[in-house]
Amino acid sequence: MTRSLAVEWAAYRIRSMPSRPVRCRTEGAFSRLLPDPSLEEMARNRIPLKRFGTPREIADAASS
């Protein structure tokens, strides 16, 4: 879909940037998805930067 939008809107000088779900540490999500601290540590170790994103980082990226 992103590629299609990019091709269609390029004539109007509009760029299309994809965004995708990321792991973001929020109390509501993590209390349900990773209730055990060891699960959270395992998930963090699978991320290259070894940290979760923040809601602010995601908002900043989406608004750019």
All heavy atoms as a GROMACS GRO file, in nm:
protein
  508
    1MET      N    1   0.081  -0.118   0.000
    1MET     CA    2   0.000   0.000   0.000
    1MET      C    3   0.087   0.126   0.000
    1MET      O    4   0.058   0.221  -0.072
    1MET     CB    5  -0.091   0.000   0.123
    1MET     CG    6  -0.185   0.117   0.125
    1MET     SD    7  -0.308   0.096   0.254
    1MET     CE    8  -0.294   0.250   0.335
    2THR      N    9   0.193   0.126   0.080
    2THR     CA   10   0.279   0.243   0.085
    2THR      C   11   0.343   0.271  -0.050
    2THR      O   12   0.350   0.386  -0.095
    2THR     CB   13   0.389   0.224   0.192
    2THR    OG1   14   0.325   0.202   0.318
    2THR    CG2   15   0.477   0.345   0.202
    3ARG      N   16   0.388   0.167  -0.115
    3ARG     CA   17   0.450   0.185  -0.248
    3ARG      C   18   0.346   0.241  -0.347
    3ARG      O   19   0.376   0.331  -0.424
    3ARG     CB   20   0.505   0.053  -0.299
    3ARG     CG   21   0.577   0.067  -0.433
    3ARG     CD   22   0.627  -0.066  -0.484
    3ARG     NE   23   0.725  -0.125  -0.397
    3ARG     CZ   24   0.856  -0.110  -0.412
    3ARG    NH1   25   0.903  -0.038  -0.510
    3ARG    NH2   26   0.939  -0.168  -0.329
    4SER      N   27   0.226   0.190  -0.343
    4SER     CA   28   0.122   0.237  -0.432
    4SER      C   29   0.093   0.385  -0.408
    4SER      O   30   0.082   0.464  -0.503
    4SER     CB   31  -0.005   0.155  -0.411
    4SER     OG   32  -0.110   0.206  -0.489
    5LEU      N   33   0.081   0.425  -0.282
    5LEU     CA   34   0.058   0.567  -0.252
    5LEU      C   35   0.175   0.652  -0.298
    5LEU      O   36   0.155   0.762  -0.351
    5LEU     CB   37   0.036   0.585  -0.102
    5LEU     CG   38  -0.094   0.531  -0.046
    5LEU    CD1   39  -0.096   0.545   0.106
    5LEU    CD2   40  -0.213   0.602  -0.107
    6ALA      N   41   0.296   0.604  -0.276
    6ALA     CA   42   0.414   0.680  -0.317
    6ALA      C   43   0.413   0.704  -0.468
    6ALA      O   44   0.443   0.815  -0.514
    6ALA     CB   45   0.541   0.606  -0.275
    7VAL      N   46   0.380   0.602  -0.544
    7VAL     CA   47   0.377   0.616  -0.691
    7VAL      C   48   0.264   0.711  -0.734
    7VAL      O   49   0.285   0.801  -0.816
    7VAL     CB   50   0.362   0.478  -0.758
    7VAL    CG1   51   0.334   0.492  -0.906
    7VAL    CG2   52   0.486   0.394  -0.733
    8GLU      N   53   0.147   0.693  -0.677
    8GLU     CA   54   0.032   0.775  -0.718
    8GLU      C   55   0.049   0.921  -0.679
    8GLU      O   56   0.010   1.010  -0.754
    8GLU     CB   57  -0.095   0.719  -0.654
    8GLU     CG   58  -0.140   0.586  -0.712
    8GLU     CD   59  -0.263   0.533  -0.642
    8GLU    OE1   60  -0.346   0.614  -0.595
    8GLU    OE2   61  -0.276   0.410  -0.635
    9TRP      N   62   0.102   0.948  -0.561
    9TRP     CA   63   0.109   1.085  -0.511
    9TRP      C   64   0.239   1.157  -0.547
    9TRP      O   65   0.252   1.277  -0.522
    9TRP     CB   66   0.088   1.086  -0.361
    9TRP     CG   67  -0.051   1.045  -0.320
    9TRP    CD1   68  -0.157   1.019  -0.401
    9TRP    CD2   69  -0.096   1.026  -0.187
    9TRP    NE1   70  -0.266   0.984  -0.326
    9TRP    CE2   71  -0.232   0.987  -0.194
    9TRP    CE3   72  -0.038   1.036  -0.063
    9TRP    CZ2   73  -0.308   0.960  -0.082
    9TRP    CZ3   74  -0.113   1.010   0.050
    9TRP    CH2   75  -0.247   0.972   0.040
   10ALA      N   76   0.335   1.087  -0.605
   10ALA     CA   77   0.463   1.150  -0.641
   10ALA      C   78   0.442   1.268  -0.736
   10ALA      O   79   0.512   1.368  -0.727
   10ALA     CB   80   0.556   1.047  -0.702
   11ALA      N   81   0.346   1.257  -0.824
   11ALA     CA   82   0.319   1.365  -0.919
   11ALA      C   83   0.278   1.494  -0.848
   11ALA      O   84   0.294   1.603  -0.902
   11ALA     CB   85   0.209   1.322  -1.017
   12TYR      N   86   0.226   1.482  -0.727
   12TYR     CA   87   0.184   1.599  -0.650
   12TYR      C   88   0.290   1.641  -0.546
   12TYR      O   89   0.263   1.723  -0.459
   12TYR     CB   90   0.051   1.569  -0.578
   12TYR     CG   91  -0.056   1.526  -0.672
   12TYR    CD1   92  -0.092   1.392  -0.682
   12TYR    CD2   93  -0.123   1.619  -0.753
   12TYR    CE1   94  -0.191   1.351  -0.770
   12TYR    CE2   95  -0.222   1.579  -0.841
   12TYR     CZ   96  -0.255   1.444  -0.849
   12TYR     OH   97  -0.353   1.405  -0.936
   13ARG      N   98   0.409   1.579  -0.558
   13ARG     CA   99   0.520   1.606  -0.467
   13ARG      C  100   0.487   1.572  -0.321
   13ARG      O  101   0.529   1.639  -0.228
   13ARG     CB  102   0.567   1.750  -0.481
   13ARG     CG  103   0.614   1.783  -0.622
   13ARG     CD  104   0.664   1.923  -0.635
   13ARG     NE  105   0.775   1.949  -0.545
   13ARG     CZ  106   0.903   1.953  -0.580
   13ARG    NH1  107   0.934   1.935  -0.706
   13ARG    NH2  108   0.995   1.977  -0.492
   14ILE      N  109   0.407   1.466  -0.304
   14ILE     CA  110   0.372   1.417  -0.171
   14ILE      C  111   0.447   1.287  -0.149
   14ILE      O  112   0.441   1.195  -0.231
   14ILE     CB  113   0.220   1.393  -0.158
   14ILE    CG1  114   0.146   1.524  -0.176
   14ILE    CG2  115   0.188   1.329  -0.024
   14ILE    CD1  116  -0.005   1.509  -0.183
   15ARG      N  117   0.520   1.281  -0.039
   15ARG     CA  118   0.594   1.159  -0.006
   15ARG      C  119   0.513   1.072   0.088
   15ARG      O  120   0.434   1.120   0.168
   15ARG     CB  121   0.727   1.195   0.062
   15ARG     CG  122   0.820   1.265  -0.032
   15ARG     CD  123   0.952   1.293   0.033
   15ARG     NE  124   0.934   1.389   0.141
   15ARG     CZ  125   1.021   1.410   0.238
   15ARG    NH1  126   1.132   1.343   0.242
   15ARG    NH2  127   0.998   1.501   0.330
   16SER      N  128   0.534   0.943   0.077
   16SER     CA  129   0.465   0.847   0.161
   16SER      C  130   0.568   0.769   0.241
   16SER      O  131   0.661   0.711   0.184
   16SER     CB  132   0.383   0.752   0.073
   16SER     OG  133   0.320   0.655   0.151
   17MET      N  134   0.553   0.770   0.371
   17MET     CA  135   0.647   0.700   0.458
   17MET      C  136   0.572   0.591   0.535
   17MET      O  137   0.469   0.619   0.596
   17MET     CB  138   0.710   0.797   0.558
   17MET     CG  139   0.783   0.913   0.493
   17MET     SD  140   0.939   0.865   0.424
   17MET     CE  141   1.033   0.843   0.571
   18PRO      N  142   0.622   0.470   0.534
   18PRO     CA  143   0.555   0.364   0.608
   18PRO      C  144   0.581   0.376   0.758
   18PRO      O  145   0.683   0.429   0.801
   18PRO     CB  146   0.618   0.236   0.553
   18PRO     CG  147   0.755   0.279   0.513
   18PRO     CD  148   0.740   0.420   0.463
   19SER      N  149   0.488   0.332   0.835
   19SER     CA  150   0.510   0.318   0.979
   19SER      C  151   0.462   0.179   1.015
   19SER      O  152   0.376   0.122   0.949
   19SER     CB  153   0.435   0.425   1.058
   19SER     OG  154   0.297   0.411   1.041
   20ARG      N  155   0.519   0.126   1.118
   20ARG     CA  156   0.480  -0.009   1.156
   20ARG      C  157   0.475  -0.019   1.307
   20ARG      O  158   0.536   0.062   1.378
   20ARG     CB  159   0.576  -0.111   1.099
   20ARG     CG  160   0.717  -0.092   1.148
   20ARG     CD  161   0.808  -0.192   1.089
   20ARG     NE  162   0.915  -0.216   1.185
   20ARG     CZ  163   1.016  -0.293   1.164
   20ARG    NH1  164   1.027  -0.357   1.051
   20ARG    NH2  165   1.107  -0.309   1.255
   21PRO      N  166   0.406  -0.118   1.358
   21PRO     CA  167   0.398  -0.134   1.504
   21PRO      C  168   0.536  -0.159   1.564
   21PRO      O  169   0.618  -0.228   1.504
   21PRO     CB  170   0.309  -0.257   1.523
   21PRO     CG  171   0.243  -0.279   1.393
   21PRO     CD  172   0.330  -0.219   1.288
   22VAL      N  173   0.560  -0.099   1.676
   22VAL     CA  174   0.685  -0.120   1.748
   22VAL      C  175   0.650  -0.155   1.892
   22VAL      O  176   0.540  -0.131   1.938
   22VAL     CB  177   0.776   0.004   1.745
   22VAL    CG1  178   0.820   0.036   1.604
   22VAL    CG2  179   0.708   0.123   1.809
   23ARG      N  180   0.747  -0.209   1.960
   23ARG     CA  181   0.725  -0.238   2.102
   23ARG      C  182   0.747  -0.110   2.181
   23ARG      O  183   0.854  -0.051   2.178
   23ARG     CB  184   0.820  -0.346   2.149
   23ARG     CG  185   0.785  -0.478   2.086
   23ARG     CD  186   0.858  -0.590   2.149
   23ARG     NE  187   0.813  -0.712   2.082
   23ARG     CZ  188   0.871  -0.827   2.099
   23ARG    NH1  189   0.975  -0.838   2.177
   23ARG    NH2  190   0.825  -0.932   2.037
   24CYS      N  191   0.644  -0.070   2.248
   24CYS     CA  192   0.644   0.053   2.325
   24CYS      C  193   0.602   0.022   2.467
   24CYS      O  194   0.497  -0.038   2.488
   24CYS     CB  195   0.549   0.152   2.259
   24CYS     SG  196   0.538   0.307   2.343
   25ARG      N  197   0.684   0.060   2.562
   25ARG     CA  198   0.656   0.027   2.701
   25ARG      C  199   0.549   0.119   2.758
   25ARG      O  200   0.570   0.237   2.778
   25ARG     CB  201   0.780   0.040   2.787
   25ARG     CG  202   0.752   0.006   2.933
   25ARG     CD  203   0.861  -0.075   2.990
   25ARG     NE  204   0.851  -0.137   3.117
   25ARG     CZ  205   0.747  -0.177   3.183
   25ARG    NH1  206   0.628  -0.153   3.140
   25ARG    NH2  207   0.756  -0.239   3.298
   26THR      N  208   0.431   0.062   2.779
   26THR     CA  209   0.324   0.131   2.849
   26THR      C  210   0.272   0.036   2.956
   26THR      O  211   0.276  -0.087   2.940
   26THR     CB  212   0.208   0.171   2.756
   26THR    OG1  213   0.151   0.053   2.700
   26THR    CG2  214   0.256   0.264   2.645
   27GLU      N  215   0.224   0.090   3.064
   27GLU     CA  216   0.179   0.006   3.175
   27GLU      C  217   0.066  -0.088   3.133
   27GLU      O  218   0.067  -0.206   3.163
   27GLU     CB  219   0.133   0.094   3.290
   27GLU     CG  220   0.094   0.014   3.413
   27GLU     CD  221   0.052   0.103   3.528
   27GLU    OE1  222   0.098   0.218   3.533
   27GLU    OE2  223  -0.026   0.055   3.611
   28GLY      N  224  -0.031  -0.035   3.060
   28GLY     CA  225  -0.144  -0.117   3.020
   28GLY      C  226  -0.106  -0.233   2.929
   28GLY      O  227  -0.149  -0.346   2.949
   29ALA      N  228  -0.021  -0.206   2.831
   29ALA     CA  229   0.018  -0.311   2.736
   29ALA      C  230   0.106  -0.416   2.804
   29ALA      O  231   0.081  -0.535   2.791
   29ALA     CB  232   0.090  -0.250   2.617
   30PHE      N  233   0.206  -0.372   2.875
   30PHE     CA  234   0.301  -0.467   2.930
   30PHE      C  235   0.245  -0.548   3.045
   30PHE      O  236   0.286  -0.662   3.066
   30PHE     CB  237   0.430  -0.396   2.970
   30PHE     CG  238   0.527  -0.382   2.857
   30PHE    CD1  239   0.485  -0.349   2.731
   30PHE    CD2  240   0.661  -0.407   2.876
   30PHE    CE1  241   0.572  -0.338   2.626
   30PHE    CE2  242   0.751  -0.396   2.771
   30PHE     CZ  243   0.706  -0.361   2.646
   31SER      N  244   0.152  -0.493   3.119
   31SER     CA  245   0.092  -0.571   3.228
   31SER      C  246   0.013  -0.689   3.174
   31SER      O  247  -0.002  -0.790   3.241
   31SER     CB  248   0.004  -0.483   3.315
   31SER     OG  249  -0.110  -0.440   3.244
   32ARG      N  250  -0.033  -0.678   3.049
   32ARG     CA  251  -0.110  -0.787   2.988
   32ARG      C  252  -0.024  -0.875   2.897
   32ARG      O  253  -0.037  -0.996   2.896
   32ARG     CB  254  -0.225  -0.728   2.908
   32ARG     CG  255  -0.330  -0.663   2.995
   32ARG     CD  256  -0.432  -0.588   2.909
   32ARG     NE  257  -0.529  -0.518   2.988
   32ARG     CZ  258  -0.513  -0.398   3.042
   32ARG    NH1  259  -0.399  -0.334   3.028
   32ARG    NH2  260  -0.609  -0.342   3.112
   33LEU      N  261   0.063  -0.813   2.818
   33LEU     CA  262   0.141  -0.888   2.720
   33LEU      C  263   0.264  -0.956   2.781
   33LEU      O  264   0.302  -1.065   2.740
   33LEU     CB  265   0.186  -0.796   2.606
   33LEU     CG  266   0.074  -0.734   2.524
   33LEU    CD1  267   0.130  -0.632   2.427
   33LEU    CD2  268  -0.002  -0.843   2.449
   34LEU      N  269   0.328  -0.888   2.875
   34LEU     CA  270   0.450  -0.941   2.937
   34LEU      C  271   0.440  -0.928   3.089
   34LEU      O  272   0.512  -0.850   3.152
   34LEU     CB  273   0.573  -0.865   2.886
   34LEU     CG  274   0.595  -0.868   2.734
   34LEU    CD1  275   0.704  -0.770   2.693
   34LEU    CD2  276   0.630  -1.007   2.688
   35PRO      N  277   0.350  -1.005   3.151
   35PRO     CA  278   0.327  -0.989   3.295
   35PRO      C  279   0.445  -1.033   3.382
   35PRO      O  280   0.460  -0.986   3.494
   35PRO     CB  281   0.204  -1.076   3.321
   35PRO     CG  282   0.207  -1.178   3.212
   35PRO     CD  283   0.266  -1.109   3.093
   36ASP      N  284   0.530  -1.119   3.330
   36ASP     CA  285   0.645  -1.170   3.405
   36ASP      C  286   0.770  -1.090   3.365
   36ASP      O  287   0.799  -1.078   3.246
   36ASP     CB  288   0.663  -1.318   3.373
   36ASP     CG  289   0.775  -1.384   3.449
   36ASP    OD1  290   0.852  -1.313   3.518
   36ASP    OD2  291   0.787  -1.507   3.439
   37PRO      N  292   0.844  -1.035   3.461
   37PRO     CA  293   0.964  -0.957   3.426
   37PRO      C  294   1.064  -1.033   3.340
   37PRO      O  295   1.133  -0.974   3.257
   37PRO     CB  296   1.025  -0.923   3.562
   37PRO     CG  297   0.911  -0.926   3.657
   37PRO     CD  298   0.819  -1.034   3.605
   38SER      N  299   1.071  -1.165   3.353
   38SER     CA  300   1.164  -1.241   3.269
   38SER      C  301   1.121  -1.238   3.122
   38SER      O  302   1.205  -1.237   3.032
   38SER     CB  303   1.176  -1.385   3.318
   38SER     OG  304   1.054  -1.455   3.301
   39LEU      N  305   0.991  -1.234   3.096
   39LEU     CA  306   0.942  -1.223   2.958
   39LEU      C  307   0.978  -1.087   2.899
   39LEU      O  308   1.015  -1.077   2.782
   39LEU     CB  309   0.790  -1.241   2.954
   39LEU     CG  310   0.738  -1.379   2.990
   39LEU    CD1  311   0.586  -1.378   2.994
   39LEU    CD2  312   0.789  -1.483   2.894
   40GLU      N  313   0.970  -0.984   2.982
   40GLU     CA  314   1.007  -0.850   2.936
   40GLU      C  315   1.156  -0.845   2.902
   40GLU      O  316   1.196  -0.788   2.800
   40GLU     CB  317   0.975  -0.746   3.043
   40GLU     CG  318   1.001  -0.605   2.998
   40GLU     CD  319   0.957  -0.502   3.100
   40GLU    OE1  320   0.867  -0.531   3.182
   40GLU    OE2  321   1.014  -0.392   3.098
   41GLU      N  322   1.238  -0.906   2.983
   41GLU     CA  323   1.383  -0.910   2.958
   41GLU      C  324   1.413  -0.986   2.829
   41GLU      O  325   1.497  -0.944   2.749
   41GLU     CB  326   1.456  -0.973   3.076
   41GLU     CG  327   1.606  -0.970   3.065
   41GLU     CD  328   1.662  -0.829   3.069
   41GLU    OE1  329   1.600  -0.740   3.127
   41GLU    OE2  330   1.770  -0.808   3.011
   42MET      N  331   1.346  -1.098   2.807
   42MET     CA  332   1.366  -1.175   2.684
   42MET      C  333   1.329  -1.092   2.562
   42MET      O  334   1.400  -1.091   2.462
   42MET     CB  335   1.284  -1.304   2.688
   42MET     CG  336   1.343  -1.410   2.776
   42MET     SD  337   1.243  -1.560   2.795
   42MET     CE  338   1.162  -1.580   2.641
   43ALA      N  339   1.217  -1.020   2.570
   43ALA     CA  340   1.173  -0.937   2.459
   43ALA      C  341   1.273  -0.824   2.433
   43ALA      O  342   1.305  -0.794   2.319
   43ALA     CB  343   1.035  -0.879   2.488
   44ARG      N  344   1.323  -0.763   2.539
   44ARG     CA  345   1.420  -0.654   2.524
   44ARG      C  346   1.548  -0.703   2.459
   44ARG      O  347   1.609  -0.634   2.377
   44ARG     CB  348   1.451  -0.593   2.660
   44ARG     CG  349   1.539  -0.470   2.650
   44ARG     CD  350   1.572  -0.406   2.785
   44ARG     NE  351   1.454  -0.356   2.851
   44ARG     CZ  352   1.404  -0.407   2.964
   44ARG    NH1  353   1.461  -0.510   3.023
   44ARG    NH2  354   1.297  -0.356   3.019
   45ASN      N  355   1.590  -0.822   2.491
   45ASN     CA  356   1.714  -0.876   2.435
   45ASN      C  357   1.703  -0.909   2.286
   45ASN      O  358   1.805  -0.926   2.220
   45ASN     CB  359   1.758  -1.000   2.513
   45ASN     CG  360   1.817  -0.964   2.647
   45ASN    OD1  361   1.872  -0.856   2.665
   45ASN    ND2  362   1.804  -1.054   2.743
   46ARG      N  363   1.583  -0.916   2.234
   46ARG     CA  364   1.563  -0.943   2.091
   46ARG      C  365   1.564  -0.814   2.008
   46ARG      O  366   1.556  -0.819   1.886
   46ARG     CB  367   1.432  -1.017   2.070
   46ARG     CG  368   1.435  -1.154   2.138
   46ARG     CD  369   1.306  -1.226   2.120
   46ARG     NE  370   1.295  -1.267   1.980
   46ARG     CZ  371   1.183  -1.308   1.924
   46ARG    NH1  372   1.073  -1.313   1.994
   46ARG    NH2  373   1.180  -1.344   1.797
   47ILE      N  374   1.574  -0.699   2.073
   47ILE     CA  375   1.575  -0.569   2.005
   47ILE      C  376   1.719  -0.522   1.995
   47ILE      O  377   1.792  -0.524   2.094
   47ILE     CB  378   1.490  -0.467   2.085
   47ILE    CG1  379   1.346  -0.517   2.096
   47ILE    CG2  380   1.497  -0.329   2.022
   47ILE    CD1  381   1.260  -0.438   2.190
   48PRO      N  382   1.764  -0.479   1.878
   48PRO     CA  383   1.905  -0.438   1.862
   48PRO      C  384   1.953  -0.334   1.964
   48PRO      O  385   2.064  -0.344   2.014
   48PRO     CB  386   1.911  -0.384   1.720
   48PRO     CG  387   1.804  -0.459   1.648
   48PRO     CD  388   1.694  -0.476   1.750
   49LEU      N  389   1.870  -0.234   1.996
   49LEU     CA  390   1.913  -0.132   2.093
   49LEU      C  391   1.892  -0.174   2.238
   49LEU      O  392   1.925  -0.101   2.329
   49LEU     CB  393   1.838  -0.001   2.068
   49LEU     CG  394   1.877   0.074   1.943
   49LEU    CD1  395   1.791   0.198   1.926
   49LEU    CD2  396   2.024   0.114   1.948
   50LYS      N  397   1.831  -0.292   2.257
   50LYS     CA  398   1.805  -0.346   2.391
   50LYS      C  399   1.717  -0.255   2.476
   50LYS      O  400   1.731  -0.246   2.597
   50LYS     CB  401   1.937  -0.374   2.467
   50LYS     CG  402   2.034  -0.462   2.395
   50LYS     CD  403   1.982  -0.601   2.380
   50LYS     CE  404   2.089  -0.691   2.322
   50LYS     NZ  405   2.041  -0.778   2.220
   51ARG      N  406   1.627  -0.186   2.410
   51ARG     CA  407   1.530  -0.102   2.482
   51ARG      C  408   1.403  -0.090   2.401
   51ARG      O  409   1.403  -0.109   2.279
   51ARG     CB  410   1.586   0.037   2.512
   51ARG     CG  411   1.602   0.124   2.390
   51ARG     CD  412   1.649   0.264   2.429
   51ARG     NE  413   1.645   0.355   2.318
   51ARG     CZ  414   1.540   0.426   2.279
   51ARG    NH1  415   1.426   0.415   2.344
   51ARG    NH2  416   1.546   0.508   2.177
   52PHE      N  417   1.294  -0.058   2.468
   52PHE     CA  418   1.166  -0.038   2.402
   52PHE      C  419   1.151   0.108   2.365
   52PHE      O  420   1.212   0.196   2.426
   52PHE     CB  421   1.051  -0.080   2.495
   52PHE     CG  422   1.056  -0.224   2.535
   52PHE    CD1  423   1.091  -0.261   2.663
   52PHE    CD2  424   1.027  -0.323   2.443
   52PHE    CE1  425   1.097  -0.393   2.700
   52PHE    CE2  426   1.031  -0.456   2.479
   52PHE     CZ  427   1.067  -0.492   2.608
   53GLY      N  428   1.069   0.133   2.265
   53GLY     CA  429   1.041   0.270   2.227
   53GLY      C  430   0.952   0.337   2.331
   53GLY      O  431   0.892   0.271   2.416
   54THR      N  432   0.943   0.467   2.322
   54THR     CA  433   0.855   0.543   2.410
   54THR      C  434   0.739   0.598   2.328
   54THR      O  435   0.752   0.617   2.206
   54THR     CB  436   0.929   0.661   2.476
   54THR    OG1  437   0.967   0.754   2.375
   54THR    CG2  438   1.052   0.613   2.553
   55PRO      N  439   0.627   0.624   2.392
   55PRO     CA  440   0.515   0.683   2.318
   55PRO      C  441   0.556   0.814   2.249
   55PRO      O  442   0.512   0.842   2.137
   55PRO     CB  443   0.409   0.708   2.425
   55PRO     CG  444   0.438   0.603   2.528
   55PRO     CD  445   0.589   0.592   2.530
   56ARG      N  446   0.642   0.892   2.312
   56ARG     CA  447   0.685   1.019   2.253
   56ARG      C  448   0.765   0.996   2.125
   56ARG      O  449   0.748   1.068   2.025
   56ARG     CB  450   0.769   1.097   2.355
   56ARG     CG  451   0.820   1.229   2.306
   56ARG     CD  452   0.702   1.317   2.270
   56ARG     NE  453   0.747   1.436   2.202
   56ARG     CZ  454   0.683   1.550   2.207
   56ARG    NH1  455   0.573   1.560   2.277
   56ARG    NH2  456   0.728   1.652   2.143
   57GLU      N  457   0.853   0.897   2.125
   57GLU     CA  458   0.932   0.866   2.005
   57GLU      C  459   0.843   0.828   1.888
   57GLU      O  460   0.866   0.869   1.774
   57GLU     CB  461   1.032   0.755   2.033
   57GLU     CG  462   1.144   0.796   2.126
   57GLU     CD  463   1.231   0.679   2.167
   57GLU    OE1  464   1.178   0.566   2.183
   57GLU    OE2  465   1.351   0.702   2.186
   58ILE      N  466   0.741   0.750   1.916
   58ILE     CA  467   0.650   0.706   1.812
   58ILE      C  468   0.569   0.825   1.759
   58ILE      O  469   0.551   0.842   1.640
   58ILE     CB  470   0.559   0.593   1.862
   58ILE    CG1  471   0.645   0.471   1.894
   58ILE    CG2  472   0.450   0.559   1.762
   58ILE    CD1  473   0.575   0.364   1.970
   59ALA      N  474   0.522   0.909   1.850
   59ALA     CA  475   0.446   1.027   1.809
   59ALA      C  476   0.532   1.121   1.724
   59ALA      O  477   0.486   1.173   1.623
   59ALA     CB  478   0.394   1.101   1.932
   60ASP      N  479   0.657   1.140   1.763
   60ASP     CA  480   0.746   1.228   1.688
   60ASP      C  481   0.771   1.173   1.547
   60ASP      O  482   0.773   1.247   1.450
   60ASP     CB  483   0.879   1.247   1.760
   60ASP     CG  484   0.867   1.336   1.883
   60ASP    OD1  485   0.763   1.404   1.898
   60ASP    OD2  486   0.959   1.335   1.965
   61ALA      N  487   0.791   1.043   1.538
   61ALA     CA  488   0.815   0.982   1.407
   61ALA      C  489   0.693   0.992   1.317
   61ALA      O  490   0.703   1.016   1.198
   61ALA     CB  491   0.858   0.836   1.423
   62ALA      N  492   0.576   0.973   1.376
   62ALA     CA  493   0.452   0.978   1.297
   62ALA      C  494   0.418   1.118   1.250
   62ALA      O  495   0.358   1.135   1.145
   62ALA     CB  496   0.338   0.922   1.379
   63SER      N  497   0.460   1.218   1.324
   63SER     CA  498   0.426   1.355   1.287
   63SER      C  499   0.530   1.420   1.197
   63SER      O  500   0.511   1.530   1.149
   63SER     CB  501   0.407   1.441   1.412
   63SER     OG  502   0.530   1.455   1.480
   64SER      N  503   0.641   1.350   1.171
   64SER     CA  504   0.746   1.407   1.087
   64SER      C  505   0.710   1.403   0.941
   64SER      O  506   0.643   1.322   0.892
   64SER     CB  507   0.876   1.328   1.105
   64SER     OG  508   0.922   1.345   1.236
   0.00000   0.00000   0.00000
